[in-house]
């Protein structure tokens, strides 16, 4: 897990200065200020890597392999992150469970 986190941090040099600050975790990151929460972003990378390692939902690993034909590992995970964000938002808005088929469909769409 530590190696995965280190790799993700290395992909994001824009966060290095922030991560060196002892109180970084206490900061507020708001959309209104045009900020991305780096901790949420990197946590999503970790979640996606875990999904890939266990192929859950089934088929995500194959969809990811399709993305890797078009872009590098980091960009592929960002495309999955966009799909994950969309299906989580839809599930919250509709009050329904996360739609795994829709999730995989969105990922595959990025691969073609």
Rosetta blueprint (number, residue, H / E / L):
1 X L
2 X H
3 X H
4 X H
5 X H
6 X H
7 X H
8 X H
9 X H
10 X H
11 X H
12 X L
13 X H
14 X H
15 X H
16 X H
17 X H
18 X H
19 X H
20 X L
21 X L
22 X L
23 X L
24 X H
25 X H
26 X H
27 X L
28 X L
29 X L
30 X L
31 X L
32 X L
33 X L
34 X L
35 X L
36 X L
37 X L
38 X H
39 X H
40 X H
41 X H
42 X H
43 X H
44 X H
45 X H
46 X H
47 X H
48 X H
49 X H
50 X H
51 X H
52 X H
53 X H
54 X H
55 X L
56 X L
57 X L
58 X L
59 X L
60 X H
61 X H
62 X H
63 X H
64 X H
65 X H
66 X H
67 X H
68 X H
69 X L
70 X L
71 X L
72 X L
73 X H
74 X H
75 X H
76 X H
77 X H
78 X H
79 X H
80 X H
81 X H
82 X H
83 X H
84 X H
85 X H
86 X H
87 X H
88 X H
89 X H
90 X H
91 X H
92 X H
93 X H
94 X H
95 X L
96 X L
97 X L
98 X L
99 X L
100 X H
101 X H
102 X H
103 X H
104 X H
105 X H
106 X H
107 X H
108 X H
109 X H
110 X H
111 X H
112 X L
